[in-house]
């Protein structure tokens, strides 16, 4: 049994990674500041599922607090890896408050890298984002595509965290795996993301606020597939940047039509101006993940959408009240 420090433990992706690690018999120490970037009730729902397991220990702390991280490491020690899934996320929100994004995504990452260095923690996993590829990435996008032209502070903060991680690998030999995630969705979805919005608005009969004309497309990735990839990346790899993304792309118009069919209800669509921080399309080349990790998506889009809608209907009593 190994011990892992997982940050952002009440978050969408991190809570699933914690759940899967615990199911495999490992011990997990989770850290999350439970900020109000979106309705904290969603975070508390995820966290309640983890705290029921005696092998999970939770700290309500911020990764920007270096002394708090040191205290946690002193109390537990012997971590096999730090899995940094804590972040301020959201391309549009980063335009409004770039300072919060750089505090969490850059300073927080630096603190955790320092922890790995001084505590001899051999492995560091970092959550990055497909947004680092900017506005003109080739499709499907490989890891060696240009990342020097981020179009929002969020992407710039993630690119900065990647660069910091490389420097610690170079200086101290820390084994680093960086995952660039592509449009993750699933049960307990972040409520500030399109998938949750669309499902809630259609089910509750509220207008869908659709930015642009709906022709923009995304390669969506189901949560369970992402968690499998993250855990596969815990093995020694040296320093690698790896895409984890869905193999099916869909336009926003077609996504809404699919959800209408699953839910059995017609959407009311209100078109809003396109947002300058949004990319027109993204789609992952995942050949590297196949080669290094033996990973590829297993949950197709139709199945994933049905599972996500089923989750919402099951939790509708409180989930319908969630605000982003």
ABEGO torsion letter per residue (X at the ends): XBBBBBBGAABAAAAAAAAAAAAAGBBBBBBBAGBAABBAAAAAAAAAAAAABAABBBBBBBAABAAAAAAAAAAAEGBABBBBABBBBEAAAAAABAAAAAAAAAAAAAAAAAAAAAAGBABBBBBBBAAAAEAABBOBBBAABBAABBABAAAAAAAAAAAAAAAAAAAAGBBBBBBBBBGBBEBGBBAABAAAAAAAAAAAGBBBBBBEAGABBBBBBBAAAAAAAAAAAABBAEBBBBBBBBABBBBAAAAAAAAAAAAGBBBBBBBBBBBAABBABBBBBAAAAAAAAGBBBABBAAAAAAAAAAAAAAAAAAAAABBX
